[in-house]
Amino acid sequence: MSQVAVSLAGLRAIEALATHGSISAAAVALGYTPSAVSQQILRLERDLRQSLVERGGRRATLTQPGEILALSARRIIIELESMNARLQADAQTVTGTLTVAAFPSAARGVLPIAMSRLLGHWPQLQLRLMEVSSHRAVDLVAGGSADLAVAHDWIGVNVEVPADVVTRHLGDDVSDVLVSSRHPMAAKPDADLLDFADDAWLFEPGSVAHEFLLHAFRGVDESVSLGHMISEYSTQVEMVGAGLGVALAPRMGRGRLPDTVRAVGVRSPPLRRIFGAWRSSSDGRPAIEAALQELEHACLPSQDQPR
């Protein structure tokens, strides 16, 4: 049987399709256009003389040969990644492309200074940054679409991390309750979280913060309202200022609040644990270690008083 050469880009494309379920989602994960991903898969099909994908409208389903290739592609990519990490560690070189996925407040409050310092020390490094939810950041690392995740969980609400993903604690982030300047608690220096049990809460559905609030108010009177599903932080701030509810807001990346909003500190404050996550096959890669060091430096403790 004659040997067939296949491209690494094609293997990444078919593996991403298997992981993310559609051409468009694979393209987003890889940073390509859907057309480019489709072209890579078509090239694989021509090289292998096999149909790898069943196409129907906007859907693309792997055939049995496609599933076999996707599994092999994953193993090949991991082995190449491990080899590359070992070679770079031996050469002590911070180079190549580093894709970092971070949750929004870290993308605002940590990544700009950390990644700027990283490139200042290692200008030959190519950076690709992705702002996604905390859960999504870990998923992208586990699936091979990102090299490093900046993610978080809350004390009492842990994020599940796949077995082949390594984590490192980067720092802790304190949260306050945002209230309208007209709120009865607005002038208080601090309060208990249960003092806001009668308020309407704004939250991002499915977020770790939402899970924390559900955990914090578990067993409390059913009058606790978690009914305002607002994903965007800036929208939460505007609604709080209008007196439509209160919100739990970490200090990281929070920025300056408008005059209509006050931040009230919480006794025994809610803490987010900020952590970096990367695949074990990349362990020892100097670019990841250098990025983690800068992120640790940037994850300084928040100020003691609300802003």
Secondary structure as the mmCIF struct_conf table of DSSP 4:
data_model
#
loop_
_struct_conf.conf_type_id
_struct_conf.id
_struct_conf.beg_label_comp_id
_struct_conf.beg_label_asym_id
_struct_conf.beg_label_seq_id
_struct_conf.end_label_comp_id
_struct_conf.end_label_asym_id
_struct_conf.end_label_seq_id
HELX_RH_AL_P HELX_RH_AL_P1 LEU A 8 HIS A 20
BEND BEND1 GLY A 21 SER A 22
HELX_RH_AL_P HELX_RH_AL_P2 ILE A 23 LEU A 30
TURN_TY1_P TURN_TY1_P1 GLY A 31 GLY A 31
BEND BEND2 TYR A 32 TYR A 32
HELX_RH_AL_P HELX_RH_AL_P3 PRO A 34 LEU A 48
TURN_TY1_P TURN_TY1_P2 ARG A 49 ARG A 49
BEND BEND3 GLN A 50 GLN A 50
STRN STRN1 VAL A 53 GLY A 56
TURN_TY1_P TURN_TY1_P3 GLY A 57 ARG A 58
STRN STRN2 ARG A 59 LEU A 62
HELX_RH_AL_P HELX_RH_AL_P4 GLN A 64 ALA A 91
TURN_TY1_P TURN_TY1_P4 GLN A 92 GLN A 92
BEND BEND4 GLY A 96 GLY A 96
STRN STRN3 THR A 97 ALA A 102
HELX_RH_AL_P HELX_RH_AL_P5 PRO A 104 GLY A 109
TURN_TY1_P TURN_TY1_P5 VAL A 110 VAL A 110
HELX_RH_AL_P HELX_RH_AL_P6 LEU A 111 HIS A 121
TURN_TY1_P TURN_TY1_P6 PRO A 123 GLN A 124
STRN STRN4 GLN A 126 GLU A 131
HELX_RH_AL_P HELX_RH_AL_P7 SER A 134 ALA A 142
TURN_TY1_P TURN_TY1_P7 GLY A 143 GLY A 144
BEND BEND5 SER A 145 SER A 145
BEND BEND6 ASP A 147 ASP A 147
STRN STRN5 LEU A 148 TRP A 154
TURN_TY1_P TURN_TY1_P8 ILE A 155 GLY A 156
STRN STRN6 VAL A 157 VAL A 157
HELX_LH_PP_P HELX_LH_PP_P1 ASN A 158 GLU A 160
TURN_TY1_P TURN_TY1_P9 ALA A 163 ASP A 164
STRN STRN7 VAL A 165 SER A 180
TURN_TY1_P TURN_TY1_P10 SER A 181 ARG A 182
BEND BEND7 HIS A 183 HIS A 183
TURN_TY1_P TURN_TY1_P11 PRO A 184 ALA A 187
BEND BEND8 PRO A 189 PRO A 189
STRN STRN8 ASP A 190 ALA A 191
HELX_RH_3T_P HELX_RH_3T_P1 LEU A 193 PHE A 196
TURN_TY1_P TURN_TY1_P12 ALA A 197 ASP A 198
BEND BEND9 ASP A 199 ASP A 199
STRN STRN9 ALA A 200 PHE A 203
TURN_TY1_P TURN_TY1_P13 PRO A 205 GLY A 206
BEND BEND10 SER A 207 SER A 207
HELX_RH_AL_P HELX_RH_AL_P8 VAL A 208 ALA A 216
TURN_TY1_P TURN_TY1_P14 PHE A 217 GLY A 219
BEND BEND11 VAL A 220 VAL A 220
TURN_TY1_P TURN_TY1_P15 GLU A 222 SER A 223
STRN STRN10 SER A 225 MET A 229
HELX_RH_AL_P HELX_RH_AL_P9 TYR A 233 GLY A 241
TURN_TY1_P TURN_TY1_P16 ALA A 242 GLY A 243
BEND BEND12 LEU A 244 LEU A 244
STRN STRN11 VAL A 246 PRO A 250
BEND BEND13 ARG A 251 ARG A 251
TURN_TY1_P TURN_TY1_P17 MET A 252 GLY A 253
HELX_LH_PP_P HELX_LH_PP_P2 ARG A 256 PRO A 258
TURN_TY1_P TURN_TY1_P18 ASP A 259 THR A 260
STRN STRN12 VAL A 261 VAL A 266
BEND BEND14 ARG A 267 SER A 268
STRN STRN13 LEU A 271 ARG A 279
HELX_RH_3T_P HELX_RH_3T_P2 SER A 280 SER A 282
TURN_TY1_P TURN_TY1_P19 ASP A 283 GLY A 284
HELX_RH_AL_P HELX_RH_AL_P10 PRO A 286 ALA A 298
HELX_LH_PP_P HELX_LH_PP_P3 LEU A 300 GLN A 303
BEND BEND15 ASP A 304 GLN A 305
#
